[in-house]
Amino acid sequence: MYACYDVSFIRSIHITMGITTKQIKVPLQLSSKTVVLKDIVYEPITIGEANAEPLNSYFYREKLLASRFIKGRRFEFITKGQYERALEIFEEIVESGGFDHMWVYDRYFMDCSPEGGEKRINDIIKVLGKNNRLSKHIVFKAKSKEDAEQQFEQFQKTIQPTVSFLNKRGFTLNFTFYGTIEPFHDRFLFLINKNNTDVFRAFMLGTSFNSFGDNYSAIIELDPLDGKHVFRILEENIVSQNHIVLSRGLQ
């Protein structure tokens, strides 16, 4: 049986092509793994109708609604001694396509006091910095402006070997750190597309980055609508001008 219809079923095709302009392989300190940090330039290509945004938005929202009734969100439980597994998961999250900003809320992100803390934080910076296209925003808790500056200066000294190694090879880490005096407890990681707010992922972290693999903790992907609700509240309260006492990039 054969049928031929003179009808167009495809209104437009949208392709985002990623071009890797630079990549550097760096070793981790508490793991035998290596991480490849990449500079990627994304170039959108549209075939057909250029202005199909309403249709795209409709299909995305339809998919989002359907996803609320099926199991498809990520759940990981990291047990003691699974440090490398935690790094692999965060690598996969950071490499998620379609995002240009990442926000991490972790009150103890600067804390290097756990055993192996200095090596661990260097590893975490390499893993989160793997996709240099992502603008990374890290929010941590401070008692005061002076405390925030002191924490950041100590943190910068701790990761200086990693920063220097990459700078010598022409690679700059794309991180901004925010010290807030507003208390918060739970840890979250958000992936955002500034040009398309429908593209969004949110994760709740069972412990701080400096403790994964030292205890028993979960990485739970939230429903996008719930995640947006949490992100909006944190953005309006935790990182408001009234509470941010430090905003600093890596040097």
Secondary structure, 3 states (H helix, E strand, C coil): CCCCCCCCCCCEEEEEEEEEEEEEEEECCCCCCEEEEEEEEEEEEEEECCCCHHHHHHHHHHHHHHHCCCCCCCEEEECCCCHHHHHHHHHHHHCCCCCCEEEEECCCCCCCCCCCHHHHHHHHHHHHCCECCCEEEEEEECCCHHHHHHHHHHHHHHCHHHHHHHHCCCCCCCEEEEEECCCCCCEEEEEECCCCCCCEEEEEECCCCCCCCCCCEEEEECCHHHHHHHHHHHHHHCCCCCCEEEEEECC
